[in-house]
Amino acid sequence: MPKETAVYTHGHHASVLRSHTWRTAANSAAYLVGELKPHMAILDVGCGPGTITADLAALVPQGRVTGVDAAPGILDRARATAAERGLDNVEFAVADVHALGFPDDTFCVAHAHQVLQHVGDPVRALRELRRVVRPGGIVAVRDSDYAAMTWYPRTPGLDDWLDLYERVALANGGEPDAGRRLKSWALEAGFTDVTATSSTWTFSTPQERAWWSGLWAERTTDSSYARRATESGHADEAALHAISAAWRTWGEQADGWFAVLHGELLCRV
């Protein structure tokens, strides 16, 4: 059985979970929502704390959603999220996207948000998602593209952040610029009916800037990502603290603006 070869760059530090629990079907899966029907069976891969999973379950009240993640510990948080919302049509399990423990043709939809950028073999992962989806169903994937992220003003230090993140993510076996590659990966995986779109997250209001800059400032000095950056020799503590300070400086700029580009695919099986 194939196993994951990449190391998840972010980990589940509190600063990471603040970002992941902010995600909803509306801000992270809008390209898929219009395709959903109340009776559908959905697989949500890389579900993390389960906020998107719970939203999907609410959208298919006569169906069922299965959320899976490679990290067992985060699933307790996902179960709590579903319980808090009173959802009884959702379940969670540990799974590797390269070798899902489900029979062929199990689901109407397989969804993976910000997953393929972190896996060792995204083409194999897409083939595995296709395997568990019924004929006529959909494989839906969305990933950010770090090299396409853009911001204003050009705060000194944020270019260093982007360069460092790209190097660490690549060293971990992932592909930080996955968004632009999704269509190519899907075609290589054998999909022939692919709709490719894009969308953005934008952070500009004082509250948005404080939130986005704060979580990256914290993540840069105190997280699995920070530890991997130093242990692998990509940066020392002084460099990390300088980048963290640059994030906070950007967040204080009244004219600050940051956009995260995402590639999106609806692949029909």
N, C-alpha and C positions, 0 to 999 in steps of 0.2 A: 504494500500500500504506500502511495506517495505521502510524504509528510512535509510540513512547513519547514522551509530552510531559512527564511528571513526572520529577523528579530524585529518585533514591534517597536518602533522608534519612540512612541510617546509614553507607553506605559499607562498606569491609571492613577497618577498623582492627582491631588485635589484640583490643581489648575487645569488638568486635562478634563476631569469630570465636569468642571464648570462649563467647559465648552461643549462636551458631549451631551450633557443634560439639557442644554439650550436648544438642541436640534429637535425639530418637529417635522411631521410630514409636510406641513405648509412651507417651511423654509428650506427643506432639504430633499423633498421627494415630490414636489409639485408636478414635475414632468410625468410622473407615474399615476398620480391620484385620479386623473380623469379616465384611466383605463380600468379602474377597480369596479367590481360588482359585489353586491352584498353577500353572495354565497361563496366567494373565492377562498381557496386554501393558499396561504402565502408563506414562503420561507424568507425570513429576514436574517441574512448572514452578517456576522460582525455586529451584532445588535448592541453591544456595550451595555449602558445603563437602561436601555429599553424604551426611551422616550418615543422614538420613531416607531418602534414595534407596537407600542400601545396605541399610537395614533392609527396605525394600519389596522389593528384589531377593531377599533371603534368604527372604522370605515367598512368593515365586512362583518356586520353583526350576525349574519347567518352562516358565516364561514369560520375559518380558524387560521391563526397565525402561529408559526413556530419560529422563535428567535433562537439563534445559535451564536456562540462565540467560542474562540479558542482559549479564552482565559476563564477558568471556572469561577474565580472569585467575583467577577463583575456580575454574574448571573443572579446572585442574591439581590443586588441592587435592581436589576431588571424585574425580578419577580415582585419586589416591593412596589415598583412603579406601577405594574399592572394591577396589583392588589389595591393600591390607593385609588385607582380609577374604577374599581369595581368590575373589571373585565374578567369574564370567565371563558373566553374563547381564545386564550393565548397560553402557550407553554414555552419552556426554555430548556436548552440542552447544550452540552459541550460538543463542538464539532470543528473539524479542519476543512476549510473550503476546498482543499485539493482532493479530499476523500470523504464525502458526506455519507453518513450512515442512513441513507434513505433509499428505498427502491426507485427504480426508473419511474418516470411519469407520476410522481406523487403530488406535485403542486401546480396550481394555476399560474403563480408568479413566484419567481425567485428574485429577491432584491438585495443589493449589497451597496451600502453607502460608505465611502471612504475606506474601502477594503482592498481593492486591487493594487493600490499604491504601496501597500505594506506586505504583499505576499511574494514568495520567491518565484512562482510560475503563474502569472496572471492568465495566460492562455489556457493552461490546464484547469485553472479555477473556473474559467468561463465554460469550458467543456463540461465540467462537473455540474455547474449550475444548469446548463442545458439538459443534462441527463435526467435531472430530477423534476424537470418541468414537462407537463403534458403537451402533446401536440396542440397547437393553437394558443399556447400560453406565452408568457413573456419573461425574459430575463432582463432586469432593469439594474443598471449600474451607474454610479455617479462618483467622480473623484476630482479632487482639486488639482491644480497645476501650479506648483510653487514658483516656477520661473516666470509664469504669467501674472503673478500677484503684483499689484502696483499700488503706490501710495504717494501722498503729498503731505507736507513738504519733504524734500529729500534729506531727512534727518541723518546726520553722520552716525554710522553704526548699524543702521538697518540693512544696508547692503552686506555688511559683515554677517548679520544674522542669516540672511538668505543664503549666502555662500556656505556658511557653516552648516545650516540645516540640510542643504542639498548633499554635502559631503558625508554627513553622518547617516542620512537616510540611505544613500547609495551603499555605504559601507555595511549597513545592516541588511543589505540584500533586497531593498525595496526600490521603487521608482517614484521619486517625489514629483516628477512632471507627468504623472499618469493621465491627467485629464485629456491631453492632446493625443494620447496613444490608445485610448479606449476603442475607437473604431477600428484601428489596425489590428489590435488584439482580437476583437470580435470576429473580424474576417478570417484571421488565422485560425481561430477556434472553429470555424465552419459555419458561422451564421451567414445567411444570405439576405435576410430581411431586417435591416438595421436602420433605425431612425436616430440620428445623432443631433443633439442640441447642446446648448450651454446656458448657464445662468450664473449669477454672482451672489455673494454675500457682500454687503457694503457697510462699513463702520465709519460714521461721521459725526453723529451728535455727541455732545459731551459725555453722555452716559455710555454710548457705544464705544467711544474712544477709550474711556476709562476701563471698561470691561475687557476689551480686546487687548489693549496694551498691558493691562495688569496681569492677565493670565499668561501672556507670552513673557513678560518680565520675570514672573515667578517660575515659569516652566524652564527658562533659560538657566536658572541658577539652582533649582531644587526640584529635580524630577529624574525619571529614568533617562530621558533624553540628555540632560545635563551630565549625568554620570557617564553615559556612553561617549559623549563628546570628549570628556577628559580622559577616560580610561583608554580610548582608542588613539589618543594623541592629536585629535583635531583642534583642540583648544585647551588653554589653561584656565585656572579660576579667574585670573585677572581679565582675560578676554571675555569670559562669560558675564562677569559683572559689568563690563563696559557695554556689552550688548543689552543687558537687562536695563541699564540706565538709559540707553538710547530709546528703548521702547517706552519708558516712562516719560522721557522728553517729548517724544512724538505725541503721546497721549494728551499732553498738556497744550498742544497747539490748537488754537481756536479754529484754524483753517485745515486741520488734519482730516485726512480722507484715506481710507484703505479699502481696496477691492480684492476679493478672492474669486478667481475664475474657476468654474467647475465644468468639466465635460460630462455629458449625460448620454446614455444609450437606452433605447427600447429595442431589444432584440426579440423578434417573433420566432417562435419555435415551430 
